[in-house]
Amino acid sequence: MSYKTFKWVRIFMAMFIAATVSIAVTIENAYLALAAVIVGMISMLLIKRNVKEVLVDEMVKSIAGKSALMAYSITVPVLALLSLVFMFSNLKERGSDMYNLGIILSYIALAQMFIYSFFYYYYQRKYGRDGE
Amino acid sequence: MENKIRVLRAEKGMTQEDLAEKAGVTRQTIIAIEKGKYVPSLELAFKICKVFNKKIEEVFNY
């Protein structure tokens, strides 16, 4: 399969998943949504295997790395700030939905920081941070 | 970093797609290297030189 065909198949699959999930939400059927996502993921994996052209190379990885760092640098401070706003503006109503939302957001920010630190440490070790 | 990939490619009558296939990268990467927007890794630079059967200093200038 050529890259052009793969691009069209990818668009078609995204449309299929979006449509199926929309229907699943409308009829309130979580299993249908889950099935659509799983079928979509498996299909994409199988289709990717049949593409003969190179899909990912060093430039794609470099762009992905820069995008990931930018996304991390934006989402973590924004989530942390939002969580503080939600928590401190509802200090008198501890246990309220908004206060709990602040706590959830702070945990999400922490989880992102943890995952980032874990992989940063992992790749530092992999590429020899001590220059050994 | 400058390079002579476009010239060498034209001499060999090679398309960007042909070079991309032989170097094992996407056509977008070859386009970016030719335009000087992306500096390839040493490994990819050597692969490109091997395709043209040239030394690295004959293809890339710094």
Backbone of each chain as ProteinMPNN parsed JSONL, in Angstrom:
{"seq_chain_A": "MSYKTFKWVRIFMAMFIAATVSIAVTIENAYLALAAVIVGMISMLLIKRNVKEVLVDEMVKSIAGKSALMAYSITVPVLALLSLVFMFSNLKERGSDMYNLGIILSYIALAQMFIYSFFYYYYQRKYGRDGE", "coords_chain_A": {"N_chain_A": [[0.844, -1.199, 0.0], [0.508, 2.227, -0.833], [1.74, 5.42, 0.463], [-0.046, 7.473, 0.017], [-2.519, 6.164, -0.315], [-2.676, 5.07, 2.21], [-2.993, 7.391, 3.727], [-5.585, 8.183, 2.984], [-7.037, 5.987, 3.883], [-6.574, 6.24, 6.596], [-7.918, 8.635, 7.17], [-10.526, 7.813, 6.562], [-10.872, 5.815, 8.514], [-10.732, 7.355, 10.85], [-13.022, 8.88, 10.52], [-14.928, 6.866, 10.593], [-14.627, 5.892, 13.235], [-15.262, 8.217, 14.686], [-17.93, 8.616, 13.874], [-19.142, 6.234, 14.767], [-18.672, 6.375, 17.538], [-20.097, 8.678, 18.111], [-22.708, 7.808, 17.553], [-22.853, 5.822, 19.483], [-22.743, 7.343, 21.828], [-25.098, 8.783, 21.545], [-27.062, 6.775, 21.683], [-26.465, 5.925, 24.135], [-24.604, 3.791, 24.675], [-21.969, 2.34, 25.921], [-20.362, 0.169, 25.348], [-20.412, -0.102, 22.58], [-19.027, 2.163, 21.772], [-16.522, 1.626, 22.876], [-15.899, -0.745, 21.502], [-15.739, 0.252, 18.892], [-13.507, 1.941, 19.054], [-11.5, 0.097, 19.733], [-11.603, -1.666, 17.514], [-10.908, 0.165, 15.522], [-8.26, 0.856, 16.32], [-6.914, -1.626, 16.117], [-7.312, -2.165, 13.4], [-5.884, -0.023, 12.241], [-3.297, -0.629, 13.057], [-2.862, -3.035, 11.67], [-3.134, -2.152, 9.031], [-1.046, -0.299, 8.857], [1.15, -1.973, 8.852], [1.141, -2.936, 6.278], [2.001, -0.873, 4.721], [4.409, 0.084, 2.471], [6.146, 2.187, 2.157], [8.342, 4.487, 3.934], [7.182, 5.628, 7.011], [7.793, 6.833, 9.395], [10.542, 8.705, 10.242], [13.813, 10.082, 11.113], [13.399, 12.888, 11.101], [10.656, 13.168, 11.465], [10.462, 12.047, 14.007], [11.974, 13.895, 15.417], [10.435, 16.208, 15.133], [8.144, 15.33, 16.436], [9.155, 15.016, 19.018], [9.818, 17.666, 19.722], [7.267, 18.815, 19.589], [5.995, 17.372, 21.607], [7.41, 18.216, 23.87], [6.75, 20.912, 23.859], [3.971, 20.742, 24.206], [3.905, 19.59, 26.749], [5.183, 21.6, 28.227], [3.278, 23.563, 28.113], [0.805, 22.425, 29.005], [1.219, 21.436, 31.673], [1.887, 23.723, 33.466], [-0.503, 25.177, 33.013], [-2.518, 23.421, 33.872], [-1.742, 23.151, 36.547], [-2.028, 25.773, 37.471], [-4.784, 26.195, 37.03], [-5.799, 24.249, 38.757], [-5.02, 25.289, 41.229], [-6.481, 27.668, 41.243], [-9.124, 26.674, 41.227], [-9.121, 25.276, 43.644], [-8.357, 27.164, 45.668], [-10.298, 29.108, 45.35], [-12.441, 27.846, 46.301], [-12.091, 27.203, 48.94], [-13.592, 27.437, 51.258], [-15.597, 25.725, 50.78], [-14.94, 22.918, 50.987], [-14.792, 19.77, 49.433], [-16.714, 20.297, 47.628], [-17.892, 20.21, 44.165], [-16.295, 21.835, 42.468], [-14.008, 22.261, 43.99], [-13.092, 19.642, 44.213], [-12.588, 19.189, 41.525], [-10.393, 20.815, 41.151], [-8.527, 19.426, 42.7], [-8.379, 17.04, 41.223], [-7.327, 17.996, 38.804], [-4.836, 18.869, 39.684], [-3.671, 16.448, 40.354], [-3.558, 15.273, 37.834], [-1.709, 16.969, 36.608], [0.509, 16.397, 38.183], [0.827, 13.687, 37.57], [1.535, 13.863, 34.881], [3.978, 15.207, 35.13], [5.401, 13.274, 36.505], [5.471, 11.141, 34.653], [6.883, 12.378, 32.584], [9.345, 12.922, 33.899], [10.145, 10.321, 34.475], [10.582, 9.164, 31.913], [12.474, 10.95, 30.969], [14.627, 10.489, 32.654], [15.021, 7.814, 32.019], [15.813, 7.929, 29.253], [18.047, 9.509, 29.531], [19.74, 7.817, 30.9], [19.901, 5.768, 29.013], [21.231, 6.982, 26.872], [23.602, 7.59, 28.08], [24.318, 9.612, 30.383], [26.472, 10.242, 31.948], [28.564, 10.396, 30.354], [29.863, 8.088, 29.775]], "CA_chain_A": [[0.0, 0.0, 0.0], [1.303, 3.463, -0.898], [1.485, 6.364, 1.557], [-1.261, 8.234, -0.335], [-3.663, 5.3, 0.015], [-2.702, 4.969, 3.667], [-3.552, 8.638, 4.256], [-7.03, 8.141, 2.781], [-7.579, 4.952, 4.781], [-6.511, 6.819, 7.949], [-9.023, 9.602, 7.278], [-11.75, 7.029, 6.573], [-10.962, 5.155, 9.817], [-11.044, 8.389, 11.844], [-14.438, 9.217, 10.335], [-15.703, 5.703, 11.048], [-14.596, 5.871, 14.711], [-16.009, 9.389, 15.167], [-19.359, 8.379, 13.642], [-19.614, 5.151, 15.648], [-18.676, 6.873, 18.921], [-21.222, 9.619, 18.205], [-23.936, 6.999, 17.646], [-22.815, 5.148, 20.791], [-23.084, 8.348, 22.851], [-26.522, 9.116, 21.363], [-27.916, 5.682, 22.195], [-25.932, 5.629, 25.476], [-24.048, 2.44, 24.685], [-20.513, 2.474, 26.109], [-19.678, -0.978, 24.729], [-20.28, 0.174, 21.144], [-17.93, 3.141, 21.648], [-15.281, 0.903, 23.187], [-15.652, -1.668, 20.388], [-15.321, 1.055, 17.722], [-12.13, 2.408, 19.282], [-10.597, -1.069, 19.666], [-11.568, -2.098, 16.105], [-10.136, 1.19, 14.805], [-6.836, 0.743, 16.675], [-6.376, -2.868, 15.542], [-7.288, -1.992, 11.938], [-4.789, 0.88, 11.891], [-2.039, -1.369, 13.236], [-2.734, -3.992, 10.563], [-2.947, -1.389, 7.781], [0.304, 0.289, 8.905], [2.12, -3.023, 8.505], [1.137, -3.156, 4.829], [2.544, 0.285, 4.002], [5.798, -0.227, 2.133], [6.964, 3.397, 2.286], [8.739, 4.883, 5.299], [6.206, 6.544, 7.602], [8.439, 7.557, 10.498], [12.001, 8.78, 10.142], [14.399, 10.91, 12.177], [12.815, 14.226, 11.151], [9.327, 13.015, 12.064], [10.685, 11.84, 15.44], [12.464, 15.155, 15.963], [9.272, 17.103, 15.217], [7.271, 14.79, 17.484], [9.791, 15.32, 20.304], [9.656, 19.099, 19.995], [5.843, 19.05, 19.849], [5.685, 16.797, 22.921], [7.986, 19.101, 24.89], [5.947, 22.135, 23.872], [2.682, 20.388, 24.802], [4.165, 19.4, 28.181], [5.503, 22.902, 28.825], [2.053, 24.373, 28.204], [-0.284, 21.801, 29.773], [1.493, 21.278, 33.104], [1.632, 24.961, 34.207], [-1.915, 25.573, 32.912], [-3.278, 22.533, 34.769], [-1.379, 23.487, 37.932], [-2.639, 27.07, 37.771], [-6.235, 25.984, 37.114], [-6.11, 23.493, 39.98], [-4.884, 26.222, 42.357], [-7.624, 28.594, 41.194], [-10.324, 25.947, 41.658], [-9.04, 24.888, 45.062], [-8.337, 28.323, 46.573], [-11.558, 29.862, 45.285], [-13.493, 27.062, 46.973], [-11.524, 26.704, 50.21], [-14.64, 27.376, 52.297], [-16.525, 24.634, 50.453], [-14.154, 21.713, 50.697], [-15.672, 18.651, 49.085], [-17.615, 20.684, 46.535], [-17.454, 19.724, 42.842], [-15.217, 22.677, 41.936], [-12.821, 21.983, 44.805], [-12.614, 18.313, 43.791], [-12.039, 19.339, 40.174], [-9.048, 21.355, 41.362], [-7.659, 18.325, 43.169], [-8.177, 16.118, 40.097], [-6.412, 18.648, 37.855], [-3.483, 18.878, 40.252], [-3.142, 15.08, 40.233], [-3.228, 15.054, 36.42], [-0.441, 17.692, 36.378], [1.552, 15.616, 38.861], [1.037, 12.454, 36.799], [2.289, 14.239, 33.676], [5.345, 15.498, 35.555], [6.02, 12.005, 36.871], [5.744, 10.399, 33.411], [7.963, 13.096, 31.891], [10.591, 12.702, 34.636], [10.513, 8.919, 34.323], [11.165, 8.941, 30.586], [13.68, 11.778, 30.856], [15.666, 9.74, 33.359], [15.257, 6.597, 31.233], [16.587, 8.246, 28.049], [19.366, 9.988, 29.974], [20.541, 6.621, 31.19], [20.085, 5.033, 27.757], [22.229, 7.657, 26.044], [24.813, 7.797, 28.861], [24.401, 10.998, 30.864], [27.758, 10.477, 32.6], [29.582, 10.433, 29.306], [30.626, 6.825, 29.787]], "C_chain_A": [[0.883, 1.254, 0.0], [0.908, 4.404, 0.247], [0.202, 7.149, 1.312], [-2.518, 7.455, 0.041], [-3.82, 5.221, 1.526], [-3.33, 6.218, 4.289], [-5.072, 8.665, 4.138], [-7.69, 7.14, 3.725], [-7.632, 5.496, 6.215], [-7.66, 7.808, 8.185], [-10.36, 8.857, 7.392], [-11.951, 6.37, 7.941], [-11.337, 6.153, 10.911], [-12.52, 8.768, 11.757], [-15.337, 8.102, 10.859], [-15.78, 5.679, 12.581], [-15.437, 7.025, 15.263], [-17.52, 9.16, 15.035], [-19.902, 7.325, 14.597], [-19.688, 5.619, 17.099], [-19.839, 7.858, 19.126], [-22.54, 8.866, 18.366], [-24.019, 6.338, 19.025], [-23.206, 6.111, 21.92], [-24.578, 8.674, 22.779], [-27.416, 8.03, 21.943], [-27.457, 5.195, 23.574], [-25.454, 4.186, 25.602], [-22.512, 2.533, 24.736], [-19.745, 1.363, 25.414], [-19.433, -0.74, 23.24], [-19.115, 1.145, 20.905], [-16.579, 2.451, 21.848], [-14.891, -0.029, 22.036], [-15.138, -0.907, 19.166], [-13.871, 1.493, 17.86], [-11.142, 1.241, 19.142], [-10.457, -1.561, 18.225], [-10.723, -1.122, 15.283], [-8.654, 1.058, 15.054], [-6.206, -0.486, 16.027], [-6.263, -2.741, 14.018], [-6.116, -1.113, 11.518], [-3.435, 0.186, 12.014], [-1.79, -2.314, 12.066], [-2.461, -3.268, 9.245], [-1.531, -0.823, 7.723], [1.371, -0.72, 8.484], [2.243, -3.216, 7.001], [1.674, -1.971, 4.032], [4.026, 0.046, 3.764], [6.709, 0.983, 2.327], [7.285, 3.698, 3.743], [7.73, 5.894, 5.831], [6.841, 7.41, 8.683], [9.941, 7.544, 10.279], [12.518, 9.761, 11.189], [13.801, 12.307, 12.251], [11.429, 14.19, 11.804], [9.459, 12.867, 13.579], [11.142, 13.133, 16.115], [11.308, 16.143, 16.148], [8.347, 16.653, 16.348], [7.833, 15.126, 18.868], [9.618, 16.779, 20.687], [8.203, 19.425, 20.342], [5.464, 18.556, 21.239], [6.204, 17.699, 24.035], [7.179, 20.386, 25.013], [4.598, 21.875, 24.554], [2.821, 20.236, 26.316], [4.373, 20.748, 28.869], [4.266, 23.787, 28.961], [1.048, 23.747, 29.162], [-0.012, 21.749, 31.278], [1.285, 22.599, 33.877], [0.164, 25.387, 34.17], [-2.769, 24.734, 33.858], [-3.008, 22.886, 36.23], [-2.054, 24.788, 38.355], [-4.15, 26.938, 37.951], [-6.607, 25.267, 38.408], [-6.027, 24.4, 41.199], [-6.072, 27.176, 42.42], [-8.88, 27.903, 41.717], [-10.286, 25.637, 43.151], [-9.129, 26.102, 45.98], [-9.621, 29.151, 46.511], [-12.701, 29.107, 45.958], [-13.002, 26.484, 48.307], [-12.586, 26.55, 51.297], [-15.616, 26.234, 52.055], [-15.749, 23.383, 50.078], [-15.093, 20.529, 50.454], [-16.66, 19.001, 47.995], [-17.028, 20.206, 45.198], [-16.252, 20.512, 42.328], [-13.907, 22.43, 42.694], [-12.205, 20.637, 44.39], [-12.006, 18.342, 42.397], [-10.604, 19.872, 40.252], [-8.076, 20.28, 41.798], [-7.339, 17.366, 42.02], [-7.171, 16.711, 39.103], [-4.98, 18.649, 38.383], [-2.856, 17.482, 40.163], [-2.759, 14.764, 38.784], [-1.891, 15.734, 36.1], [0.719, 16.913, 36.987], [1.88, 14.348, 38.083], [1.855, 12.753, 35.541], [3.752, 14.496, 34.02], [6.094, 14.206, 35.875], [6.412, 11.229, 35.609], [6.906, 11.043, 32.656], [9.305, 12.82, 32.561], [11.098, 11.279, 34.454], [11.208, 8.687, 32.983], [12.416, 9.779, 30.357], [14.869, 11.04, 31.476], [16.06, 8.496, 32.553], [16.138, 6.887, 30.024], [17.962, 8.805, 28.393], [20.288, 8.817, 30.24], [20.883, 5.876, 29.902], [21.203, 5.66, 26.921], [23.474, 8.059, 26.824], [25.016, 9.218, 29.309], [25.748, 11.3, 31.504], [28.899, 10.535, 31.599], [30.422, 9.183, 29.26], [30.479, 6.103, 28.456]], "O_chain_A": [[1.869, 1.334, 0.731], [-0.113, 4.21, 0.906], [-0.543, 7.456, 2.242], [-3.453, 7.997, 0.631], [-4.928, 5.291, 2.059], [-4.097, 6.127, 5.248], [-5.768, 9.104, 5.054], [-8.752, 7.402, 4.29], [-8.589, 5.254, 6.95], [-8.285, 7.818, 9.245], [-11.214, 9.213, 8.204], [-13.062, 6.364, 8.47], [-12.148, 5.853, 11.787], [-13.187, 8.954, 12.775], [-16.367, 8.356, 11.484], [-16.85, 5.473, 13.155], [-16.225, 6.838, 16.19], [-18.289, 9.463, 15.948], [-20.98, 7.489, 15.168], [-20.642, 5.304, 17.809], [-20.479, 7.867, 20.178], [-23.378, 9.224, 19.194], [-25.078, 6.293, 19.651], [-23.915, 5.73, 22.851], [-25.242, 8.822, 23.804], [-28.406, 8.323, 22.612], [-27.968, 4.212, 24.111], [-25.85, 3.461, 26.515], [-21.857, 2.774, 23.722], [-18.625, 1.569, 24.947], [-18.393, -1.119, 22.701], [-18.328, 0.978, 19.973], [-15.631, 2.667, 21.093], [-13.727, -0.101, 21.643], [-14.216, -1.36, 18.488], [-13.099, 1.426, 16.904], [-10.089, 1.376, 18.519], [-9.351, -1.838, 17.761], [-9.92, -1.538, 14.448], [-7.859, 1.135, 14.116], [-5.115, -0.413, 15.462], [-5.267, -3.148, 13.42], [-5.428, -1.421, 10.545], [-2.543, 0.384, 11.189], [-0.683, -2.396, 11.535], [-1.649, -3.722, 8.439], [-0.887, -0.857, 6.675], [2.362, -0.366, 7.845], [3.297, -3.607, 6.498], [1.792, -2.047, 2.809], [4.8, -0.165, 4.698], [7.895, 0.835, 2.622], [6.605, 3.235, 4.659], [7.454, 6.901, 5.18], [6.473, 8.571, 8.863], [10.542, 6.478, 10.146], [11.764, 10.219, 12.048], [13.697, 12.871, 13.341], [11.078, 15.068, 12.592], [8.698, 13.46, 14.343], [10.746, 13.428, 17.243], [11.209, 16.821, 17.17], [7.835, 17.47, 17.113], [7.084, 15.479, 19.779], [9.308, 17.096, 21.835], [7.931, 20.201, 21.258], [4.717, 19.215, 21.963], [5.514, 17.919, 25.031], [6.95, 20.889, 26.113], [4.14, 22.676, 25.369], [1.966, 20.695, 27.074], [3.822, 21.01, 29.938], [4.216, 24.659, 29.828], [0.497, 24.431, 30.026], [-0.917, 21.993, 32.076], [0.559, 22.593, 34.871], [-0.363, 25.895, 35.16], [-3.635, 25.26, 34.558], [-3.926, 22.917, 37.05], [-2.585, 24.891, 39.461], [-4.727, 27.487, 38.89], [-7.585, 25.614, 39.07], [-6.858, 24.305, 42.102], [-6.603, 27.459, 43.493], [-9.61, 28.458, 42.538], [-11.305, 25.727, 43.836], [-9.879, 26.088, 46.956], [-9.992, 29.812, 47.481], [-13.785, 29.653, 46.162], [-13.442, 25.418, 48.738], [-12.501, 25.661, 52.145], [-16.353, 25.817, 52.948], [-15.895, 22.857, 48.975], [-16.06, 20.326, 51.187], [-17.366, 18.13, 47.486], [-15.853, 19.85, 45.103], [-15.299, 19.927, 41.812], [-12.832, 22.397, 42.095], [-10.991, 20.506, 44.238], [-11.045, 17.629, 42.109], [-9.723, 19.434, 39.513], [-6.94, 20.226, 41.326], [-6.198, 16.934, 41.854], [-6.276, 16.015, 38.622], [-4.029, 18.453, 37.626], [-1.655, 17.351, 39.925], [-1.768, 14.079, 38.53], [-1.045, 15.161, 35.413], [1.781, 16.786, 36.377], [3.045, 13.973, 37.946], [2.754, 11.993, 35.181], [4.654, 14.065, 33.302], [7.274, 14.066, 35.554], [7.53, 10.724, 35.501], [7.795, 10.355, 32.154], [10.29, 12.52, 31.885], [12.297, 11.043, 34.301], [12.283, 8.091, 32.924], [13.318, 9.363, 29.631], [15.957, 10.979, 30.903], [17.238, 8.165, 32.417], [17.111, 6.171, 29.787], [18.925, 8.607, 27.652], [21.458, 8.822, 29.857], [22.009, 5.413, 29.721], [22.02, 4.95, 26.335], [24.319, 8.787, 26.302], [25.789, 9.962, 28.704], [26.142, 12.462, 31.602], [30.061, 10.704, 31.971], [31.552, 9.198, 28.771], [31.045, 5.025, 28.272]]}, "seq_chain_B": "MENKIRVLRAEKGMTQEDLAEKAGVTRQTIIAIEKGKYVPSLELAFKICKVFNKKIEEVFNY", "coords_chain_B": {"N_chain_B": [[24.341, 24.983, 7.586], [25.192, 23.848, 4.421], [24.23, 22.116, 1.391], [24.71, 19.893, -1.451], [22.746, 18.37, -2.507], [20.485, 18.66, -4.204], [21.669, 19.31, -6.668], [23.314, 17.082, -7.149], [21.4, 15.142, -7.277], [19.978, 15.905, -9.521], [21.949, 15.532, -11.446], [22.134, 12.773, -11.466], [19.655, 12.154, -12.342], [17.606, 11.685, -10.57], [14.667, 11.403, -8.59], [13.151, 13.169, -5.783], [11.705, 11.371, -4.363], [12.875, 8.939, -5.108], [15.415, 9.187, -3.953], [14.687, 9.429, -1.286], [13.623, 6.91, -0.805], [15.871, 5.296, -1.175], [17.516, 6.23, 0.856], [16.044, 5.636, 3.021], [14.137, 7.285, 4.237], [11.439, 9.733, 4.62], [9.865, 11.542, 1.877], [9.42, 14.155, 2.557], [11.423, 14.7, 4.377], [13.71, 14.717, 2.769], [13.101, 16.916, 1.16], [13.127, 18.947, 3.111], [15.821, 18.841, 3.907], [17.146, 19.507, 1.537], [16.263, 22.143, 1.224], [17.566, 23.247, 3.306], [16.377, 23.446, 5.719], [16.32, 21.484, 7.569], [18.74, 19.787, 9.428], [20.431, 16.899, 8.766], [20.991, 13.808, 10.629], [24.209, 12.385, 11.468], [24.305, 9.766, 10.61], [22.254, 9.625, 8.672], [23.256, 11.488, 6.873], [25.559, 10.184, 5.963], [24.327, 8.015, 4.731], [23.003, 9.267, 2.617], [25.201, 10.246, 1.206], [26.317, 7.85, 0.439], [24.458, 6.933, -1.378], [24.91, 8.669, -3.494], [27.474, 8.016, -3.968], [29.623, 9.512, -2.976], [32.032, 11.487, -1.059], [31.536, 12.688, 2.301], [32.183, 15.4, 2.617], [31.955, 16.282, 0.078], [29.343, 16.498, -0.376], [28.076, 17.779, 1.787], [28.466, 20.991, 3.308], [29.992, 22.919, 5.861]], "CA_chain_B": [[24.896, 23.851, 6.824], [24.739, 23.817, 3.025], [24.448, 20.816, 0.749], [24.58, 19.868, -2.922], [21.881, 17.215, -2.816], [19.636, 18.949, -5.371], [22.523, 19.245, -7.867], [23.72, 15.683, -7.343], [20.181, 14.405, -7.652], [19.698, 16.263, -10.919], [22.989, 14.873, -12.265], [21.815, 11.341, -11.562], [18.28, 12.017, -12.818], [16.903, 11.01, -9.478], [13.628, 12.237, -7.962], [13.235, 13.22, -4.312], [11.113, 10.114, -3.885], [13.887, 7.876, -5.29], [16.451, 9.373, -2.934], [14.075, 9.125, 0.017], [13.494, 5.455, -0.702], [17.206, 4.707, -1.016], [18.081, 6.642, 2.149], [15.168, 5.103, 4.066], [13.411, 8.362, 4.934], [10.276, 10.212, 3.873], [10.182, 12.574, 0.874], [9.391, 15.441, 3.272], [12.74, 14.894, 4.993], [14.635, 15.099, 1.685], [12.743, 18.301, 0.789], [13.607, 19.835, 4.188], [17.296, 18.876, 3.866], [17.525, 20.276, 0.338], [15.989, 23.562, 1.474], [18.407, 23.681, 4.424], [15.54, 23.67, 6.913], [16.589, 20.409, 8.524], [20.107, 19.258, 9.373], [20.302, 15.462, 9.021], [21.934, 13.182, 11.551], [25.421, 11.912, 10.794], [23.962, 8.491, 9.972], [21.497, 9.899, 7.445], [24.166, 12.182, 5.959], [26.394, 9.143, 5.348], [23.468, 7.216, 3.839], [22.779, 10.069, 1.407], [26.479, 10.25, 0.477], [26.496, 6.508, -0.133], [23.582, 6.857, -2.554], [25.58, 9.399, -4.579], [28.85, 7.503, -4.058], [30.495, 10.68, -2.754], [32.478, 11.68, 0.321], [30.599, 13.583, 3.011], [32.534, 16.81, 2.384], [31.573, 16.636, -1.294], [27.878, 16.704, -0.38], [27.698, 18.756, 2.832], [29.431, 22.034, 3.666], [29.677, 23.608, 7.113]], "C_chain_B": [[24.307, 23.849, 5.41], [24.965, 22.418, 2.445], [24.197, 20.896, -0.748], [23.652, 18.743, -3.368], [21.057, 17.452, -4.081], [20.434, 18.788, -6.687], [22.879, 17.79, -8.181], [22.547, 14.82, -7.803], [19.843, 14.649, -9.121], [20.692, 15.583, -11.861], [22.659, 13.404, -12.499], [20.403, 11.087, -12.099], [17.388, 11.324, -11.813], [15.822, 11.944, -8.913], [13.83, 12.235, -6.446], [12.714, 11.919, -3.714], [12.116, 8.961, -3.989], [14.94, 7.957, -4.187], [15.929, 9.009, -1.539], [14.009, 7.624, 0.24], [14.855, 4.804, -0.448], [17.841, 5.05, 0.322], [17.231, 6.156, 3.321], [14.489, 6.173, 4.898], [12.197, 8.773, 4.101], [10.721, 11.294, 2.879], [10.248, 13.949, 1.537], [10.753, 15.744, 3.902], [13.757, 15.337, 3.943], [14.376, 16.555, 1.276], [13.316, 19.27, 1.822], [15.133, 19.945, 4.172], [17.765, 19.721, 2.683], [17.347, 21.775, 0.558], [16.845, 24.123, 2.606], [17.625, 23.95, 5.694], [15.792, 22.615, 7.986], [18.01, 19.891, 8.323], [20.046, 17.771, 9.704], [21.301, 14.962, 10.055], [23.145, 12.709, 10.755], [25.134, 10.627, 10.006], [23.237, 8.725, 8.638], [22.377, 10.599, 6.407], [25.047, 11.163, 5.229], [25.593, 8.286, 4.365], [23.257, 7.953, 2.521], [24.052, 10.084, 0.547], [26.72, 8.915, -0.222], [25.649, 6.337, -1.395], [24.259, 7.523, -3.748], [27.016, 8.919, -4.823], [29.877, 8.643, -3.927], [30.952, 10.711, -1.299], [31.572, 12.718, 0.974], [30.905, 15.068, 2.755], [32.207, 17.26, 0.957], [30.067, 16.922, -1.393], [27.477, 17.808, 0.601], [28.841, 19.732, 3.104], [29.016, 22.677, 4.977], [30.589, 24.823, 7.259]], "O_chain_B": [[23.089, 23.849, 5.229], [25.782, 21.645, 2.946], [23.564, 21.827, -1.245], [23.771, 18.233, -4.481], [20.939, 16.566, -4.928], [19.95, 18.219, -7.665], [22.76, 17.334, -9.319], [22.699, 13.9, -8.606], [19.476, 13.733, -9.857], [20.32, 15.116, -12.938], [22.877, 12.866, -13.584], [20.005, 9.938, -12.288], [16.54, 10.5, -12.154], [16.051, 13.146, -8.776], [14.572, 11.418, -5.902], [13.216, 11.434, -2.7], [12.207, 8.119, -3.095], [15.307, 6.954, -3.575], [16.618, 8.381, -0.735], [14.301, 7.129, 1.329], [14.984, 3.893, 0.371], [18.615, 4.262, 0.867], [17.646, 6.251, 4.476], [14.285, 6.008, 6.101], [11.959, 8.233, 3.02], [11.795, 11.88, 3.014], [11.034, 14.804, 1.13], [11.18, 16.897, 3.953], [14.569, 16.226, 4.197], [15.313, 17.326, 1.071], [13.915, 20.284, 1.465], [15.677, 21.026, 4.399], [18.667, 20.548, 2.816], [18.178, 22.576, 0.13], [16.852, 25.332, 2.843], [18.119, 24.589, 6.623], [15.51, 22.832, 9.165], [18.428, 19.596, 7.203], [19.65, 17.408, 10.811], [22.318, 15.602, 10.322], [23.109, 12.641, 9.526], [25.64, 10.425, 8.902], [23.561, 8.111, 7.622], [22.261, 10.338, 5.209], [25.254, 11.269, 4.021], [26.096, 7.883, 3.317], [23.32, 7.355, 1.446], [23.989, 9.954, -0.675], [27.258, 8.864, -1.328], [26.064, 5.685, -2.353], [24.197, 7.019, -4.87], [27.681, 9.361, -5.76], [30.856, 8.712, -4.671], [30.364, 10.07, -0.428], [30.929, 13.518, 0.296], [29.992, 15.89, 2.687], [32.183, 18.455, 0.662], [29.593, 17.51, -2.365], [26.646, 18.66, 0.286], [30.013, 19.357, 3.127], [27.836, 22.952, 5.192], [30.495, 25.551, 8.248]]}, "name": "protein", "num_of_chains": 2, "seq": "MSYKTFKWVRIFMAMFIAATVSIAVTIENAYLALAAVIVGMISMLLIKRNVKEVLVDEMVKSIAGKSALMAYSITVPVLALLSLVFMFSNLKERGSDMYNLGIILSYIALAQMFIYSFFYYYYQRKYGRDGEMENKIRVLRAEKGMTQEDLAEKAGVTRQTIIAIEKGKYVPSLELAFKICKVFNKKIEEVFNY"}
